[in-house]
Amino acid sequence: MYIIGFFLMAVANVADYVLLVLMWVVIARAVLSWVNPDPFNPIVRFIHNVTEPLLYYIRIRIPISLGGMDFSPMVVFLAIVFLRTFLVGSLLRLSGSLL
């Protein structure tokens, strides 16, 4: 059971880091939407390509757009915070009980 506990702990830590990086990329996308960045900049293109599938999915499912403001980054941000709290916390607690 030790191996399964350590495996779940590793999965929880990797998921936490992936969600943390994704959260910062979504924040960067929101900040970039306030300015007029060069669309051919590789960093801007990377941020756009990483976040657009998530944001597009949220825009289709929940069409929240008031006065030209797009609230899909906020919805994605809240979903990431929920996943980091619930999923990672649950996996860490489960792995702790198996050790």
Rosetta blueprint (number, residue, H / E / L):
1 M L
2 Y H
3 I H
4 I H
5 G H
6 F H
7 F H
8 L H
9 M H
10 A H
11 V H
12 A H
13 N H
14 V H
15 A H
16 D H
17 Y H
18 V H
19 L H
20 L H
21 V H
22 L H
23 M H
24 W H
25 V H
26 V H
27 I H
28 A H
29 R H
30 A H
31 V H
32 L H
33 S H
34 W H
35 V L
36 N L
37 P L
38 D L
39 P L
40 F L
41 N L
42 P H
43 I H
44 V H
45 R H
46 F H
47 I H
48 H H
49 N H
50 V H
51 T H
52 E H
53 P H
54 L H
55 L H
56 Y H
57 Y H
58 I H
59 R H
60 I H
61 R H
62 I L
63 P L
64 I L
65 S E
66 L E
67 G L
68 G L
69 M E
70 D E
71 F L
72 S H
73 P H
74 M H
75 V H
76 V H
77 F H
78 L H
79 A H
80 I H
81 V H
82 F H
83 L H
84 R H
85 T H
86 F H
87 L H
88 V H
89 G H
90 S H
91 L H
92 L H
93 R H
94 L H
95 S H
96 G H
97 S H
98 L H
99 L L
